Amino acid sequence: MNHTASRSAPSRRARRTVLLGLAVLALAGALFVIRRPLMMSAPTCMAGRWHGCLDTFNGVVLMTLVALPPAVLVAWALAHRRRAAGVDSAWRMSLAEVGMVHGTVPFVWMTMMPGGGAGVVPARVSLVPLRDLVTMGPLGIGGNLLVFAALGFFAPMRFAALASVPRILALGAGCSVLVETAQYVLRLDRVSSVDDVLVNAAGAVLAGLASRRWWRTTAQVPSDRPRPVPAPVA
């Protein structure tokens, strides 16, 4: 049994190393593809100007990448504090909390950006399912799938009450309904569409399925309680 365990430990480390390497390569490839749009908004963002930075898609993506190292530092600080307090799964909880915020807020911000006729044109609503899906195109569908993907990926890892596919679906759909309602009430020159809700919720579910191996254990064992301290031996 010890021999089997000693062989499985290096294999797990090798698997994690490979996954980490693939993640780094994927991030580097994504940065290479979008380097030109990001560099167009970099001077404005670095100058601290709102117009041309946080009111553009390129600027929001750039600032999201700039905020990634501080987000990792915050996750590390939270995990270190929880480990010192004897909390189980400190790293998982901390990464989930930071990941939910860092991965969701920029996409919600982009969906709430006003169009050219904001406040002037009447609010538009599309309640017929699948009618707007054809006009979205691959880029629009991909963007809508990512709006609440981080929430669907990390929320069930942090909250055991959300660790099921129907609840992740309800979470993604509920958050999307709130965003679409806000777009309609604020008259942001955007179409409040049922298809947006469907695609956003589907993105949350797909991301939740990708993290299922981690949140299934969270649902079985509550991870927000400190580890019991063994009684001293007399």
N, C-alpha and C positions, 0 to 999 in steps of 0.2 A: 504493500500500500504506500509506503514512503517513497519507493522507487517510482511508482506511478505519479504521485503528487509532484516529485521533483522534476519529472519530465514534462508535466502539464504546465508548470509555472513558466519555464522558458518559452513554451509555445504561446502562452497568453501574452507574454511580453513582446514576442515577435509579432503577434497579430496586432497588438496595440501600436507598435512601431510602424507597421505597414499602413494601418488606418490613419495614423497621424501624418505619415508621409504623403498619402493620397489626399488628405485634407489640405495640406500645405500646397501641393501641386495644383489642386482645384482652385484654391484661392489665388495663387499666382497666375493661373491661366485666366481667371475672371478679371483680375486687375489688368492683365495685358490687353484683354479685349476692350475694356472700358477706359483705358488710360487716356485717350484723347478727349472724350467728353469731360472727364474729371479734371484734366489739366486746364480746360477752358474756364471752369468755374473756380479753380484754385486761387488765382489772384484776388478775386472778389471776396472769397471766404477768408483768406488770410488777412485781408485788410479790415475784416470785421464789419463789412457792409451787409445789411439785411437784403436789400434788393440785389438780385443777381446771384444770391447764394442760397439762403433758406427758403426762397420762394421759387426755386427751380428744382427739377428732379435731379440734375447732375450735382447741384450743390448739396442737397440732402444726402445723396449717396456718398459724396466725398466726406461730409462731416460725420456720417455714420462710421466710415472707415477710420477717420481720425480719432473718434471716441472709442474705438475698439480696445486699445491698450489700457486706457483708464477703466473701462468696464472689466477687463480681466483683473486689474489690480483690486477693484472693489470686490470681485468674487473671491479673490485670494484672501483679502482681509476678513470677509465674512466667514469663510471656511476656517481660517486660523482661529478666529474668536470662538466659533462653535466647537472646534476640536478641543480647545482649551477648557470649554465648559462640559466636555464629555458627551456631546451630541452625536448620535449615530448618523452616518451618511452626510457629514458636514459639507463635503465637496459637492455632492449631488444637489443638496438643497440650495447652496449658494450659487452654483452655476445656473440652476433652474430659475432662481429669482432674477438674477442679472440678465440671463438670456431672454426671459419673457419681456423685460422692459426694453433692452437694447435691440431686440429683433422685431418688436411690434410697433413701438412709437414712431420710428421713421416712416414705415409704410402707412400708418394711419395719418401721419402728417401729410404725406403726399396725396392721399385720397381726399384730404380736406382742403387742398390748395384751390383757391377760387379760379374760375375760368374768366375769359375776357368779358363776359356779360354778367358777371356776378352782381346781384342786387338790382339789375335792370330787367333781364329777361325773366319770364315767369318760371317757377319751379316745374320740373318735368318728372313724371313718374311712369315707369314701365312695369306693369303687373302681370304681363303675359310671359310665362316661363319659356325659356329657350329662344325667345324672339331676338334678344340682343346678343345672344351667344355667338351668332354667326358674324356679327359686325365687330366683335372684339378683336379677332385675329389672334395669332399665336402669342404675340407680345402682350396683348391685353389679358388673355387667359392666364399666361404665366405670371404676370404681375398680380392678378387677383388671387391666384393660388398662394402667393407668398405673403399676402397681407396679414393673415393670422396663423401662418405656418409656425412661427416661433412660439406663439401662445399654445397651439395644439401640441407642439413637441415638448415644451417644458412644463406646462401647467399640471398635467397629470403626474409628472415626476415630483412636483413640489406639494401638491394637494391630493391626498389619497381619495378624497370625495369625488375627484374628477377622473379617476383612473378607470374609465370605461369608454368604449367607442361612442355609444349614444350620448354620453355626457359631453364628450369632446365636440361632437356634432352640434349639440345644443349650445355649447359655449361659443363656437365659431359663428353659428347662425345668429345668436343673440347679439354678439358684439357687432356683427355686420349690419344687423337691423338698426342698431343705434347709430352707426356711421351713416347709413343711407338716410335715416330720419333727420340727422343733423344737416346733411347736405340739402335736403328738401327745405327744412325750416330756415336755414341761413341763406338760401337761394344762391348757391355757389356756382351756378351755371353748370351743373352736373346732372346727369340722369340718375335718379334713384330707382334702381332696377332690381327686380327679383333675381335675375341671373347673377348679379353681383353677389347677392346673399348666398346663392347656391354654390358658386365657385369659391367664394371665401370659406364657406363651411367645409367644402370638399378639401380645400388646401389644409385646413386645420386637422381634419381626420387623417389625411395621408401622412402629415407630419407626425401625428400622434401614433399611427401605426409604425412609423420608423423608429420611435423611441419606446415601443411597447415592452421590450425586454427589460428596460429599466423601471418603468412605472408599474409593471405588474408586481415586482418585488416591493415597491413602495406601498401598493394597496394591501399587501399581505402583512407587512410589518410596519407600523408607524415609525417614522424616522425622525420626528421632531421631539422625541423624549430623550433626556440624558440617559446614558448607560448606567445601570445600577452599579454602585460601588460595592465590591465584595467585602464582607465582614472580616475584621481582623482575626487572625487565628491566634487562639490563646496559647 
